[in-house]
Amino acid sequence: MWPSRGKISRRLSAIIFVVTPGCTWRQQIGRYKTELIKPRKPWHGLADVELATAEWADWFNNQLLHAAIRDIPPHEHVSRQS
């Protein structure tokens, strides 16, 4: 049995800790679903989704360059703000 939508959202929120500036959580979840979840259907279990989510979050937070923050990864932007 698959966990509830709320349980998945809480797990996802714990993994994706950096949100693109000017982007709401709802937009962020939509992007996650569009880029990762929908293209890889069907999933074989929650463990597969969790592993793929962790990999996507790592890519998003540490490698993807964001134009809204002068083409740097979010983790670098956050560290510059500190």
N, C-alpha and C positions, 0 to 999 in steps of 0.2 A: 504494500500500500504506500502511495506517495504521501509525503508530509503536506500539511496545509500550506496555502499560499503565504500566510503570515509567517510561518516558520521558515520558509525558504527566503522571504524578504529579510528577516532578521539575520539569517546566515549570510546572505549577500551583503547586507549593510556592514557586517563585521569584516568582510573581506575587502570590499571596495571602499577604502577609507579616504580617498582623495576625489573630490568632485570637481569637474571642470568649472572654473569661474564663470558665473553667469548662467550656469546650467542647474536646473532643479533635480532633485532625486528622481522624480518621475521621468524626466527626460533621460537621466542616466540609466535607469532601469530599462527604458525603451531601447536605448542604444545597445545595451548588453544583450537584450533579447534579439534584436535585429542582427547583431554581429556574431553572436555565439549560439544562442539557444535554437532559434528557428532553422538556421542552415544545417545544423548537425542532427536534426531529428531523424530517426527515433533514437532516444536515449535508452540505454540498457539498465539504468538504475541510478539512484541518487549519488552513489560514489563517483560515477562517471561525470555527472553534472558538477559535483563539488571540485573534482580535480580540474576539469576544464575551466571552471569559474576562477579558481586560484591562478591558473596559467594566464587567463585573460586579464585578470586584475593586475598581475605582475607586469604584463606587457603594457597595459593602460597606464599604470602608475609610474613605471620606470623607463619605458622605451618610447612610447608615443609622444611626438612633439605636438604641442597645442598652440595654435596661432593666437588664441586669446591671452596667452601669457608669454608672448614673445618667442614662440617656437622652442620652448624648453619642456622637459617632462614635469608633471605635477609635483613629484617628490622634491625636485630641485626648487621649484617655485615656493613650496612650503618651507623648505630649509632656509631660503633667502629671506622669508618673512620673519623668521625667528631672531 
